[in-house]
Amino acid sequence: MTKLILRALAGETLPTPPIWMMRQAGRYLPEYRATRAEAGDFLKLCYNPDLAAEVTLQPIRRFGFDAAILFADILLLPQALGADLWFETGEGPRLSTITTMAGVDALKPADAIHDHLAPVYETVRILARELPAETTLIGFAGAPWTVATYMIGGRGSPDQAAAHALKAADRATFVALIDRITDATVEYLSMQVQAGAEVVKLFDSWAGSLKGQDFTDFAVKPAARIIAALKARHPGLPIIAFPREAGDGYVGFAKATGADCVALDNSVTPEWAAEHVQVDGCVQGNLAPGHMVTGGQALVDETQRVVQAFSKGPHIFNLGHGITPDASPDNVTLMIETVRASG
Ligand code: CP3
């Protein structure tokens, strides 16, 4: 096993951490903007396997990252389940909403998603063929809670109020929706693995708003179910879980879910996370994405701090969240050079 990311995920402490970046294919890159314009819009890009593979490869060519992440979106799955999905320019995603049991019952069954998602699987197949031998291919899906927040609210919101309200007012409908998404996510990720994804990552971007028993019931348990089902079908498949802004919920998350690696956002310090999370295995993260905008000595210092803090255990270097459109590609280069010079 030579790929660095796979070695880190297997628990090996490497002299310098392998690197990739959330949203590494994105609007901060002129070549991405050009390909998106060629596709027409963001969703057409996601469903065009040749162009989706092209934008996945762009940051690999430019920066030589150790992993490529499939270019797609967590909201393609709700669309495959029957929700309407569109993107409002400059605002973000919009979906038709589900707030009743009849709405949940009207969703397609988990195994009926594959025709709609066939272009995504084709993108994975192209990438498995075309990626350099040393680059790991990561597939992904949204975690059930995060996907449910969009399906219930019809859009992103800072506090996920609509989803919390449904959970309080009609728990049976809320739980039924979480269960439907959980089952469909197993099918979706399993097909990505069959198509050639070597690692999968579950994005629970809004896990931070689940508190107490809700965190256990709707962040930990669905992830544990998905991970157990995937590992039964694909023994040895490495899985990264990202319960963003979980705070103390990061502690023990890998053990409780069976994840091989926990991805950390930058609201926790790397020193704290090394002591409390990395003790259980590989971690990924967690440089603040803002450094890709501001650059300079602070970028170098904080990059070295993250590398140093996690140097005694398995670590994959990444940002704490996605790189933003106003970031500079030169700052990405500086970050990579700093990480690779740190060994
Ligand atoms: O990381 C990668 O490069 C892989 C591709 C990827 C995208 N979205 C492409 C994308 C991945 C892994 C995602 C995950 C995703 N999508 C999440 C979870 C991770 C996170 O960021 O918290 C969420 C919540 C979504 C839903 C989503 N998609 C939102 C809220 C938005 C709008 C925000 C924005 O940045 O505009 C998107 C759009 C989106 N997904 C873009 C990209 C490159 C920008 C779209 C564009 O090109 O106009």
Residues whose N, C-alpha, C, O or C-beta is under 5 A from the ligand:
A	BS01	CP3	M21 M22 R23 Q24 A25 G26 F42 I69 L70 F71 A72 D73 I74 G92 P93 F140 G156 F203 S205 G322
